[in-house]
Amino acid sequence: MIQTTNGLRINVKPPISNISVNKFNVAFEDRHNKKYVPLQSAMEARKFVAWLQTI
């Protein structure tokens, strides 16, 4: 699945594991590798994590 956030295209391959949030940044691990996504607000981080949990 591809998500576009803040102009970044993030390709995510389920299953998702090890989700970590630090202020506005989200780090997670998918089937292939670890990924780091910088966001601009806590609300965006929450929405992105909620989306990750649904896939």
N, C-alpha and C positions, 0 to 999 in steps of 0.2 A: 504494500500500500504506500502511496505517496501523499504526504501532507505538505502543504506550503504554508510556512509561518515566517513572517517578517521578511519575505522575499527569499527565504531559504527553502529549497526543496529537500525534504527529509524522506528518504526511502526506508521503510520499516518492514522487516520480514518477521512475522510471528513465528514462534512464541516470544513474548516480551518478558524479560526478567530483570531483577535488580534495578528498579526505578529509584532514583535519588533526586531530591530537589534541594537546592541551596539558593535562597533568595529568588532570583529570576532565572536560574539556570536549571535545566533538567538533563540528567545523565541516565542512560538506560542501556541494556544489552538486548540485542535481538538475536536471531538465528545466526547471523554472520559475524557481528562484532559489536564493540561498545561504541556508543554515540553520545555526543554532547551537543545540546541545543541551548544557545543563549536566547533568552526572551526579554521583553522590555518591561514587563510588569508581573506582579504576583498573580493577578487574575489570568493572564495569558498562560502562565506556568500551570495553574490549576486546570485550566481548560485543556491544555496539551496532555497533562497526566490523565485526565478523565478520558480523553480520546484514546490514549495508549492502552488504558485498561479495558476498552471496549473491543479492541481488535484481537 
